[in-house]
């Protein structure tokens, strides 16, 4: 839900910027002010392009994963050593919806992740995880996979 609100906010921001730009271009004498203040008018589209590019290449996902890497690796190590995963509420910066797996491979779904399906991470030191759960896996980093359950 918050993602939709954020999208609407960006849309309103863009429309209001375009309206303000249109007003400046239509009024007499304002194009000179536009040339004088070009930095002011150039920043919003540059910010939109920069944010869109970072989201497109997956920078927010990678950054959150790397910030959580210590907790994720520690959790994987304890599970692979035989400690049952138990009921976890958070692993690093990820709120856990549910856990599946065993000592050889496990996965967890992230609460409120995914617009049309569920998304999470899976860990397996022996290649693609063989967790008895629906979905498919895409290699992410090292023994970590992105788990997508449509």
VMD Tcl script that builds the backbone (N, CA, C; Angstrom):
set m [mol new atoms 450]
animate dup $m
set s [atomselect $m all]
$s set {name element resname resid chain x y z} {
  {N N UNK 1 A 0.822 -1.190 0.000}
  {CA C UNK 1 A 0.000 0.000 0.000}
  {C C UNK 1 A 0.869 1.258 0.000}
  {N N UNK 2 A 1.946 1.215 0.791}
  {CA C UNK 2 A 2.803 2.397 0.846}
  {C C UNK 2 A 3.502 2.650 -0.483}
  {N N UNK 3 A 3.739 1.594 -1.255}
  {CA C UNK 3 A 4.367 1.745 -2.560}
  {C C UNK 3 A 3.444 2.500 -3.519}
  {N N UNK 4 A 2.154 2.207 -3.451}
  {CA C UNK 4 A 1.188 2.924 -4.285}
  {C C UNK 4 A 1.117 4.393 -3.870}
  {N N UNK 5 A 1.130 4.663 -2.574}
  {CA C UNK 5 A 1.100 6.042 -2.091}
  {C C UNK 5 A 2.351 6.792 -2.539}
  {N N UNK 6 A 3.473 6.123 -2.521}
  {CA C UNK 6 A 4.715 6.737 -2.987}
  {C C UNK 6 A 4.650 7.045 -4.476}
  {N N UNK 7 A 4.105 6.130 -5.250}
  {CA C UNK 7 A 3.942 6.358 -6.683}
  {C C UNK 7 A 3.028 7.530 -6.977}
  {N N UNK 8 A 1.922 7.628 -6.246}
  {CA C UNK 8 A 1.001 8.750 -6.418}
  {C C UNK 8 A 1.695 10.056 -6.033}
  {N N UNK 9 A 2.494 10.020 -4.976}
  {CA C UNK 9 A 3.238 11.215 -4.560}
  {C C UNK 9 A 4.209 11.683 -5.639}
  {N N UNK 10 A 4.950 10.733 -6.231}
  {CA C UNK 10 A 5.874 11.083 -7.321}
  {C C UNK 10 A 5.101 11.634 -8.516}
  {N N UNK 11 A 3.956 11.053 -8.814}
  {CA C UNK 11 A 3.146 11.526 -9.933}
  {C C UNK 11 A 2.659 12.954 -9.690}
  {N N UNK 12 A 2.175 13.232 -8.497}
  {CA C UNK 12 A 1.724 14.586 -8.159}
  {C C UNK 12 A 2.878 15.579 -8.212}
  {N N UNK 13 A 4.040 15.160 -7.749}
  {CA C UNK 13 A 5.223 16.011 -7.806}
  {C C UNK 13 A 5.560 16.350 -9.251}
  {N N UNK 14 A 5.552 15.352 -10.120}
  {CA C UNK 14 A 5.874 15.572 -11.522}
  {C C UNK 14 A 4.872 16.474 -12.216}
  {N N UNK 15 A 3.593 16.255 -11.951}
  {CA C UNK 15 A 2.550 17.077 -12.574}
  {C C UNK 15 A 2.664 18.523 -12.083}
  {N N UNK 16 A 2.876 18.712 -10.786}
  {CA C UNK 16 A 2.986 20.090 -10.270}
  {C C UNK 16 A 4.235 20.778 -10.828}
  {N N UNK 17 A 5.316 20.040 -11.003}
  {CA C UNK 17 A 6.521 20.623 -11.600}
  {C C UNK 17 A 6.250 21.042 -13.043}
  {N N UNK 18 A 5.561 20.187 -13.809}
  {CA C UNK 18 A 5.237 20.523 -15.192}
  {C C UNK 18 A 4.306 21.725 -15.292}
  {N N UNK 19 A 3.330 21.817 -14.400}
  {CA C UNK 19 A 2.415 22.969 -14.394}
  {C C UNK 19 A 3.184 24.243 -14.083}
  {N N UNK 20 A 4.044 24.199 -13.077}
  {CA C UNK 20 A 4.840 25.385 -12.733}
  {C C UNK 20 A 5.746 25.786 -13.895}
  {N N UNK 21 A 6.350 24.812 -14.543}
  {CA C UNK 21 A 7.188 25.110 -15.706}
  {C C UNK 21 A 6.366 25.721 -16.829}
  {N N UNK 22 A 5.184 25.198 -17.057}
  {CA C UNK 22 A 4.299 25.756 -18.082}
  {C C UNK 22 A 3.914 27.184 -17.780}
  {N N UNK 23 A 3.614 27.491 -16.530}
  {CA C UNK 23 A 3.260 28.857 -16.134}
  {C C UNK 23 A 4.438 29.794 -16.394}
  {N N UNK 24 A 5.624 29.378 -16.053}
  {CA C UNK 24 A 6.815 30.205 -16.274}
  {C C UNK 24 A 7.037 30.438 -17.755}
  {N N UNK 25 A 6.826 29.443 -18.579}
  {CA C UNK 25 A 7.052 29.588 -20.015}
  {C C UNK 25 A 5.989 30.457 -20.696}
  {N N UNK 26 A 4.763 30.463 -20.194}
  {CA C UNK 26 A 3.668 31.195 -20.823}
  {C C UNK 26 A 3.708 32.681 -20.463}
  {N N UNK 27 A 4.050 33.018 -19.259}
  {CA C UNK 27 A 4.050 34.424 -18.838}
  {C C UNK 27 A 5.156 35.206 -19.532}
  {N N UNK 28 A 4.846 36.470 -19.822}
  {CA C UNK 28 A 5.832 37.343 -20.463}
  {C C UNK 28 A 6.990 37.643 -19.527}
  {N N UNK 29 A 8.164 37.587 -20.072}
  {CA C UNK 29 A 9.353 37.917 -19.291}
  {C C UNK 29 A 9.851 36.777 -18.433}
  {N N UNK 30 A 9.070 35.730 -18.334}
  {CA C UNK 30 A 9.463 34.605 -17.489}
  {C C UNK 30 A 10.517 33.689 -18.127}
  {N N UNK 31 A 10.547 33.549 -19.460}
  {CA C UNK 31 A 11.604 32.704 -20.027}
  {C C UNK 31 A 13.004 33.181 -19.665}
  {N N UNK 32 A 13.178 34.494 -19.499}
  {CA C UNK 32 A 14.491 34.995 -19.057}
  {C C UNK 32 A 14.788 34.497 -17.648}
  {N N UNK 33 A 13.766 34.475 -16.789}
  {CA C UNK 33 A 13.945 33.956 -15.429}
  {C C UNK 33 A 14.244 32.460 -15.466}
  {N N UNK 34 A 13.645 31.776 -16.426}
  {CA C UNK 34 A 13.904 30.336 -16.577}
  {C C UNK 34 A 15.362 30.094 -16.948}
  {N N UNK 35 A 15.894 30.905 -17.857}
  {CA C UNK 35 A 17.305 30.761 -18.223}
  {C C UNK 35 A 18.209 31.105 -17.048}
  {N N UNK 36 A 17.821 32.107 -16.291}
  {CA C UNK 36 A 18.631 32.533 -15.150}
  {C C UNK 36 A 18.630 31.462 -14.049}
  {N N UNK 37 A 17.491 30.842 -13.825}
  {CA C UNK 37 A 17.355 29.846 -12.745}
  {C C UNK 37 A 17.316 28.426 -13.294}
  {N N UNK 38 A 18.092 28.119 -14.296}
  {CA C UNK 38 A 18.035 26.806 -14.945}
  {C C UNK 38 A 18.376 25.674 -13.984}
  {N N UNK 39 A 19.242 25.927 -13.003}
  {CA C UNK 39 A 19.592 24.866 -12.042}
  {C C UNK 39 A 18.364 24.443 -11.228}
  {N N UNK 40 A 17.579 25.433 -10.830}
  {CA C UNK 40 A 16.365 25.160 -10.061}
  {C C UNK 40 A 15.409 24.272 -10.848}
  {N N UNK 41 A 15.276 24.515 -12.136}
  {CA C UNK 41 A 14.346 23.751 -12.968}
  {C C UNK 41 A 14.932 22.425 -13.429}
  {N N UNK 42 A 16.247 22.284 -13.414}
  {CA C UNK 42 A 16.885 21.052 -13.886}
  {C C UNK 42 A 16.968 19.979 -12.805}
  {N N UNK 43 A 16.979 20.372 -11.542}
  {CA C UNK 43 A 17.189 19.399 -10.463}
  {C C UNK 43 A 16.072 18.353 -10.374}
  {N N UNK 44 A 14.776 18.714 -10.357}
  {CA C UNK 44 A 13.745 17.662 -10.221}
  {C C UNK 44 A 13.801 16.573 -11.291}
  {N N UNK 45 A 13.925 16.900 -12.604}
  {CA C UNK 45 A 14.005 15.798 -13.562}
  {C C UNK 45 A 15.262 14.950 -13.389}
  {N N UNK 46 A 16.363 15.583 -13.002}
  {CA C UNK 46 A 17.591 14.812 -12.771}
  {C C UNK 46 A 17.439 13.858 -11.586}
  {N N UNK 47 A 16.766 14.316 -10.539}
  {CA C UNK 47 A 16.522 13.453 -9.375}
  {C C UNK 47 A 15.640 12.275 -9.772}
  {N N UNK 48 A 14.600 12.525 -10.556}
  {CA C UNK 48 A 13.706 11.457 -11.006}
  {C C UNK 48 A 14.471 10.442 -11.846}
  {N N UNK 49 A 15.305 10.910 -12.759}
  {CA C UNK 49 A 16.091 10.006 -13.610}
  {C C UNK 49 A 17.080 9.206 -12.764}
  {N N UNK 50 A 17.738 9.857 -11.812}
  {CA C UNK 50 A 18.701 9.162 -10.953}
  {C C UNK 50 A 18.022 8.088 -10.105}
  {N N UNK 51 A 16.915 8.436 -9.463}
  {CA C UNK 51 A 16.191 7.461 -8.629}
  {C C UNK 51 A 15.665 6.315 -9.484}
  {N N UNK 52 A 15.091 6.636 -10.633}
  {CA C UNK 52 A 14.590 5.584 -11.522}
  {C C UNK 52 A 15.698 4.652 -11.983}
  {N N UNK 53 A 16.863 5.203 -12.291}
  {CA C UNK 53 A 18.000 4.379 -12.721}
  {C C UNK 53 A 18.474 3.462 -11.607}
  {N N UNK 54 A 18.573 4.003 -10.394}
  {CA C UNK 54 A 19.013 3.185 -9.262}
  {C C UNK 54 A 18.033 2.053 -8.963}
  {N N UNK 55 A 16.745 2.336 -9.054}
  {CA C UNK 55 A 15.742 1.294 -8.831}
  {C C UNK 55 A 15.813 0.256 -9.949}
  {N N UNK 56 A 16.005 0.706 -11.177}
  {CA C UNK 56 A 16.074 -0.215 -12.316}
  {C C UNK 56 A 17.236 -1.204 -12.194}
  {N N UNK 57 A 18.385 -0.758 -11.715}
  {CA C UNK 57 A 19.537 -1.660 -11.583}
  {C C UNK 57 A 19.527 -2.438 -10.270}
  {N N UNK 58 A 18.540 -2.199 -9.412}
  {CA C UNK 58 A 18.412 -2.979 -8.177}
  {C C UNK 58 A 19.251 -2.483 -7.020}
  {N N UNK 59 A 19.666 -1.244 -7.035}
  {CA C UNK 59 A 20.507 -0.720 -5.958}
  {C C UNK 59 A 19.836 -0.773 -4.577}
  {N N UNK 60 A 18.539 -0.436 -4.443}
  {CA C UNK 60 A 17.938 -0.519 -3.107}
  {C C UNK 60 A 17.913 -1.951 -2.550}
  {N N UNK 61 A 17.639 -2.933 -3.416}
  {CA C UNK 61 A 17.612 -4.334 -2.966}
  {C C UNK 61 A 19.006 -4.765 -2.525}
  {N N UNK 62 A 20.010 -4.439 -3.340}
  {CA C UNK 62 A 21.397 -4.803 -3.022}
  {C C UNK 62 A 21.852 -4.130 -1.741}
  {N N UNK 63 A 21.514 -2.862 -1.551}
  {CA C UNK 63 A 21.947 -2.137 -0.363}
  {C C UNK 63 A 21.323 -2.711 0.907}
  {N N UNK 64 A 20.031 -2.995 0.871}
  {CA C UNK 64 A 19.374 -3.570 2.044}
  {C C UNK 64 A 19.939 -4.946 2.353}
  {N N UNK 65 A 20.215 -5.726 1.301}
  {CA C UNK 65 A 20.804 -7.045 1.498}
  {C C UNK 65 A 22.180 -6.937 2.146}
  {N N UNK 66 A 23.014 -6.037 1.633}
  {CA C UNK 66 A 24.369 -5.885 2.184}
  {C C UNK 66 A 24.340 -5.363 3.612}
  {N N UNK 67 A 23.400 -4.484 3.930}
  {CA C UNK 67 A 23.276 -4.015 5.310}
  {C C UNK 67 A 22.811 -5.130 6.243}
  {N N UNK 68 A 22.095 -6.103 5.714}
  {CA C UNK 68 A 21.602 -7.234 6.506}
  {C C UNK 68 A 22.521 -8.446 6.405}
  {N N UNK 69 A 23.574 -8.373 5.631}
  {CA C UNK 69 A 24.413 -9.533 5.309}
  {C C UNK 69 A 24.939 -10.247 6.541}
  {N N UNK 70 A 25.400 -9.517 7.536}
  {CA C UNK 70 A 25.915 -10.145 8.752}
  {C C UNK 70 A 24.865 -10.996 9.448}
  {N N UNK 71 A 23.672 -10.460 9.612}
  {CA C UNK 71 A 22.590 -11.204 10.261}
  {C C UNK 71 A 22.149 -12.392 9.414}
  {N N UNK 72 A 22.080 -12.198 8.101}
  {CA C UNK 72 A 21.681 -13.291 7.212}
  {C C UNK 72 A 22.695 -14.432 7.256}
  {N N UNK 73 A 23.980 -14.106 7.167}
  {CA C UNK 73 A 25.011 -15.148 7.205}
  {C C UNK 73 A 25.063 -15.844 8.562}
  {N N UNK 74 A 24.889 -15.080 9.637}
  {CA C UNK 74 A 24.872 -15.685 10.973}
  {C C UNK 74 A 23.688 -16.645 11.109}
  {N N UNK 75 A 22.529 -16.228 10.638}
  {CA C UNK 75 A 21.357 -17.090 10.703}
  {C C UNK 75 A 21.562 -18.347 9.870}
  {N N UNK 76 A 22.124 -18.196 8.669}
  {CA C UNK 76 A 22.391 -19.359 7.809}
  {C C UNK 76 A 23.379 -20.314 8.475}
  {N N UNK 77 A 24.403 -19.769 9.105}
  {CA C UNK 77 A 25.397 -20.604 9.776}
  {C C UNK 77 A 24.773 -21.398 10.930}
  {N N UNK 78 A 23.935 -20.742 11.736}
  {CA C UNK 78 A 23.326 -21.451 12.864}
  {C C UNK 78 A 22.354 -22.523 12.393}
  {N N UNK 79 A 21.602 -22.247 11.329}
  {CA C UNK 79 A 20.669 -23.255 10.796}
  {C C UNK 79 A 21.449 -24.423 10.206}
  {N N UNK 80 A 22.516 -24.152 9.461}
  {CA C UNK 80 A 23.292 -25.233 8.836}
  {C C UNK 80 A 24.034 -26.068 9.866}
  {N N UNK 81 A 24.283 -25.527 11.048}
  {CA C UNK 81 A 24.930 -26.289 12.124}
  {C C UNK 81 A 23.939 -27.140 12.897}
  {N N UNK 82 A 22.665 -27.041 12.570}
  {CA C UNK 82 A 21.673 -27.908 13.190}
  {C C UNK 82 A 20.716 -27.230 14.141}
  {N N UNK 83 A 20.901 -25.974 14.419}
  {CA C UNK 83 A 19.974 -25.261 15.290}
  {C C UNK 83 A 18.683 -25.019 14.524}
  {N N UNK 84 A 17.541 -25.451 15.057}
  {CA C UNK 84 A 16.290 -25.213 14.338}
  {C C UNK 84 A 16.027 -23.715 14.193}
  {N N UNK 85 A 15.477 -23.310 13.061}
  {CA C UNK 85 A 15.287 -21.880 12.832}
  {C C UNK 85 A 14.339 -21.208 13.810}
  {N N UNK 86 A 13.392 -21.961 14.343}
  {CA C UNK 86 A 12.441 -21.365 15.273}
  {C C UNK 86 A 11.585 -20.312 14.586}
  {N N UNK 87 A 10.872 -19.560 15.383}
  {CA C UNK 87 A 10.017 -18.502 14.833}
  {C C UNK 87 A 10.779 -17.191 14.942}
  {N N UNK 88 A 11.147 -16.653 13.810}
  {CA C UNK 88 A 11.889 -15.400 13.763}
  {C C UNK 88 A 10.963 -14.291 13.302}
  {N N UNK 89 A 11.126 -13.122 13.873}
  {CA C UNK 89 A 10.344 -11.976 13.419}
  {C C UNK 89 A 11.149 -11.113 12.458}
  {N N UNK 90 A 12.460 -11.033 12.657}
  {CA C UNK 90 A 13.340 -10.239 11.804}
  {C C UNK 90 A 14.641 -10.982 11.577}
  {N N UNK 91 A 15.165 -10.864 10.356}
  {CA C UNK 91 A 16.528 -11.283 10.054}
  {C C UNK 91 A 17.158 -10.071 9.382}
  {N N UNK 92 A 18.054 -9.408 10.081}
  {CA C UNK 92 A 18.629 -8.170 9.570}
  {C C UNK 92 A 17.545 -7.122 9.443}
  {N N UNK 93 A 17.425 -6.542 8.266}
  {CA C UNK 93 A 16.413 -5.514 8.019}
  {C C UNK 93 A 15.134 -6.074 7.404}
  {N N UNK 94 A 14.984 -7.399 7.433}
  {CA C UNK 94 A 13.850 -8.039 6.775}
  {C C UNK 94 A 12.853 -8.583 7.793}
  {N N UNK 95 A 11.585 -8.119 7.733}
  {CA C UNK 95 A 10.547 -8.729 8.568}
  {C C UNK 95 A 10.144 -10.072 7.954}
  {N N UNK 96 A 10.238 -11.126 8.742}
  {CA C UNK 96 A 10.017 -12.476 8.234}
  {C C UNK 96 A 8.541 -12.832 8.323}
  {N N UNK 97 A 8.003 -13.261 7.177}
  {CA C UNK 97 A 6.619 -13.717 7.120}
  {C C UNK 97 A 6.543 -15.175 7.565}
  {N N UNK 98 A 7.369 -16.039 6.935}
  {CA C UNK 98 A 7.478 -17.424 7.379}
  {C C UNK 98 A 8.776 -18.021 6.869}
  {N N UNK 99 A 9.192 -19.106 7.535}
  {CA C UNK 99 A 10.435 -19.812 7.219}
  {C C UNK 99 A 10.125 -21.216 6.747}
  {N N UNK 100 A 10.923 -21.711 5.821}
  {CA C UNK 100 A 10.826 -23.088 5.338}
  {C C UNK 100 A 12.238 -23.637 5.224}
  {N N UNK 101 A 12.396 -24.924 5.410}
  {CA C UNK 101 A 13.683 -25.512 5.078}
  {C C UNK 101 A 14.248 -26.469 6.098}
  {N N UNK 102 A 15.534 -26.757 5.878}
  {CA C UNK 102 A 16.253 -27.725 6.699}
  {C C UNK 102 A 17.687 -27.252 6.865}
  {N N UNK 103 A 18.571 -28.168 7.320}
  {CA C UNK 103 A 19.979 -27.821 7.517}
  {C C UNK 103 A 20.690 -27.524 6.196}
  {N N UNK 104 A 20.281 -28.207 5.129}
  {CA C UNK 104 A 20.961 -28.050 3.837}
  {C C UNK 104 A 20.510 -26.815 3.074}
  {N N UNK 105 A 19.260 -26.410 3.264}
  {CA C UNK 105 A 18.728 -25.245 2.554}
  {C C UNK 105 A 17.510 -24.718 3.308}
  {N N UNK 106 A 17.383 -23.424 3.317}
  {CA C UNK 106 A 16.198 -22.825 3.932}
  {C C UNK 106 A 15.855 -21.558 3.165}
  {N N UNK 107 A 14.657 -21.083 3.391}
  {CA C UNK 107 A 14.220 -19.848 2.771}
  {C C UNK 107 A 13.234 -19.148 3.673}
  {N N UNK 108 A 13.108 -17.865 3.481}
  {CA C UNK 108 A 12.108 -17.110 4.230}
  {C C UNK 108 A 11.478 -16.071 3.321}
  {N N UNK 109 A 10.194 -15.880 3.522}
  {CA C UNK 109 A 9.455 -14.868 2.788}
  {C C UNK 109 A 9.461 -13.585 3.611}
  {N N UNK 110 A 9.578 -12.480 2.900}
  {CA C UNK 110 A 9.603 -11.175 3.543}
  {C C UNK 110 A 8.179 -10.652 3.611}
  {N N UNK 111 A 7.804 -10.198 4.768}
  {CA C UNK 111 A 6.451 -9.684 4.960}
  {C C UNK 111 A 6.229 -8.445 4.103}
  {N N UNK 112 A 5.102 -8.390 3.421}
  {CA C UNK 112 A 4.698 -7.266 2.570}
  {C C UNK 112 A 5.663 -6.998 1.424}
  {N N UNK 113 A 6.365 -8.017 0.945}
  {CA C UNK 113 A 7.253 -7.858 -0.212}
  {C C UNK 113 A 6.573 -8.435 -1.436}
  {N N UNK 114 A 6.680 -7.749 -2.522}
  {CA C UNK 114 A 6.067 -8.214 -3.761}
  {C C UNK 114 A 4.696 -7.612 -3.943}
  {N N UNK 115 A 4.452 -7.162 -5.147}
  {CA C UNK 115 A 3.176 -6.514 -5.440}
  {C C UNK 115 A 2.101 -7.544 -5.773}
  {N N UNK 116 A 2.453 -8.548 -6.574}
  {CA C UNK 116 A 1.485 -9.557 -6.989}
  {C C UNK 116 A 1.756 -10.928 -6.388}
  {N N UNK 117 A 2.908 -11.146 -5.800}
  {CA C UNK 117 A 3.261 -12.424 -5.208}
  {C C UNK 117 A 4.113 -12.187 -3.976}
  {N N UNK 118 A 4.671 -13.249 -3.452}
  {CA C UNK 118 A 5.543 -13.145 -2.288}
  {C C UNK 118 A 6.992 -13.266 -2.733}
  {N N UNK 119 A 7.862 -12.549 -2.059}
  {CA C UNK 119 A 9.284 -12.587 -2.348}
  {C C UNK 119 A 10.057 -12.783 -1.056}
  {N N UNK 120 A 11.208 -13.403 -1.190}
  {CA C UNK 120 A 12.060 -13.610 -0.036}
  {C C UNK 120 A 13.438 -14.049 -0.476}
  {N N UNK 121 A 14.173 -14.624 0.467}
  {CA C UNK 121 A 15.514 -15.120 0.192}
  {C C UNK 121 A 15.607 -16.581 0.581}
  {N N UNK 122 A 16.440 -17.284 -0.138}
  {CA C UNK 122 A 16.724 -18.683 0.180}
  {C C UNK 122 A 18.240 -18.835 0.241}
  {N N UNK 123 A 18.684 -19.753 1.068}
  {CA C UNK 123 A 20.108 -20.025 1.228}
  {C C UNK 123 A 20.356 -21.505 0.974}
  {N N UNK 124 A 21.371 -21.789 0.197}
  {CA C UNK 124 A 21.769 -23.168 -0.041}
  {C C UNK 124 A 23.235 -23.180 -0.448}
  {N N UNK 125 A 24.026 -23.942 0.269}
  {CA C UNK 125 A 25.450 -24.048 -0.056}
  {C C UNK 125 A 25.683 -25.006 -1.213}
  {N N UNK 126 A 24.673 -25.818 -1.578}
  {CA C UNK 126 A 24.827 -26.849 -2.609}
  {C C UNK 126 A 24.100 -26.502 -3.905}
  {N N UNK 127 A 24.120 -25.270 -4.328}
  {CA C UNK 127 A 23.410 -24.900 -5.552}
  {C C UNK 127 A 21.986 -24.473 -5.261}
  {N N UNK 128 A 21.143 -24.563 -6.278}
  {CA C UNK 128 A 19.769 -24.105 -6.115}
  {C C UNK 128 A 19.076 -24.835 -4.973}
  {N N UNK 129 A 18.372 -24.105 -4.110}
  {CA C UNK 129 A 17.713 -24.723 -2.952}
  {C C UNK 129 A 16.689 -25.769 -3.355}
  {N N UNK 130 A 16.589 -26.828 -2.554}
  {CA C UNK 130 A 15.589 -27.869 -2.794}
  {C C UNK 130 A 14.552 -27.850 -1.671}
  {N N UNK 131 A 14.028 -26.693 -1.430}
  {CA C UNK 131 A 13.025 -26.512 -0.380}
  {C C UNK 131 A 11.692 -27.023 -0.898}
  {N N UNK 132 A 10.986 -27.757 -0.058}
  {CA C UNK 132 A 9.691 -28.306 -0.447}
  {C C UNK 132 A 8.619 -27.216 -0.290}
  {N N UNK 133 A 8.680 -26.232 -1.184}
  {CA C UNK 133 A 7.728 -25.122 -1.159}
  {C C UNK 133 A 7.567 -24.607 -2.587}
  {N N UNK 134 A 6.417 -24.035 -2.905}
  {CA C UNK 134 A 6.213 -23.536 -4.267}
  {C C UNK 134 A 7.083 -22.321 -4.562}
  {N N UNK 135 A 7.289 -22.073 -5.846}
  {CA C UNK 135 A 8.037 -20.898 -6.256}
  {C C UNK 135 A 9.267 -21.259 -7.057}
  {N N UNK 136 A 10.027 -20.255 -7.418}
  {CA C UNK 136 A 11.267 -20.484 -8.129}
  {C C UNK 136 A 12.349 -19.587 -7.555}
  {N N UNK 137 A 13.599 -19.888 -7.919}
  {CA C UNK 137 A 14.754 -19.233 -7.323}
  {C C UNK 137 A 15.603 -18.590 -8.403}
  {N N UNK 138 A 16.181 -17.464 -8.070}
  {CA C UNK 138 A 17.116 -16.784 -8.950}
  {C C UNK 138 A 18.357 -16.465 -8.135}
  {N N UNK 139 A 19.518 -16.869 -8.632}
  {CA C UNK 139 A 20.758 -16.650 -7.880}
  {C C UNK 139 A 20.957 -15.162 -7.632}
  {N N UNK 140 A 21.368 -14.829 -6.402}
  {CA C UNK 140 A 21.567 -13.426 -6.039}
  {C C UNK 140 A 23.025 -13.136 -5.711}
  {N N UNK 141 A 23.580 -13.860 -4.717}
  {CA C UNK 141 A 24.952 -13.611 -4.309}
  {C C UNK 141 A 25.448 -14.769 -3.441}
  {N N UNK 142 A 26.554 -15.361 -3.837}
  {CA C UNK 142 A 27.104 -16.470 -3.052}
  {C C UNK 142 A 26.090 -17.589 -2.921}
  {N N UNK 143 A 25.824 -18.046 -1.697}
  {CA C UNK 143 A 24.832 -19.104 -1.506}
  {C C UNK 143 A 23.397 -18.585 -1.385}
  {N N UNK 144 A 23.194 -17.307 -1.652}
  {CA C UNK 144 A 21.881 -16.684 -1.493}
  {C C UNK 144 A 21.140 -16.601 -2.818}
  {N N UNK 145 A 19.843 -16.882 -2.738}
  {CA C UNK 145 A 18.950 -16.845 -3.888}
  {C C UNK 145 A 17.745 -15.978 -3.552}
  {N N UNK 146 A 17.182 -15.355 -4.563}
  {CA C UNK 146 A 15.900 -14.674 -4.375}
  {C C UNK 146 A 14.812 -15.708 -4.611}
  {N N UNK 147 A 13.888 -15.808 -3.689}
  {CA C UNK 147 A 12.817 -16.790 -3.740}
  {C C UNK 147 A 11.543 -16.050 -4.127}
  {N N UNK 148 A 10.945 -16.435 -5.241}
  {CA C UNK 148 A 9.728 -15.779 -5.729}
  {C C UNK 148 A 8.603 -16.798 -5.769}
  {N N UNK 149 A 7.542 -16.498 -5.080}
  {CA C UNK 149 A 6.374 -17.375 -5.021}
  {C C UNK 149 A 5.187 -16.625 -5.604}
  {N N UNK 150 A 4.882 -16.906 -6.879}
  {CA C UNK 150 A 3.776 -16.194 -7.526}
  {C C UNK 150 A 2.503 -16.841 -7.217}
}
mol reanalyze $m
mol bondsrecalc $m
mol representation Tube
mol addrep $m
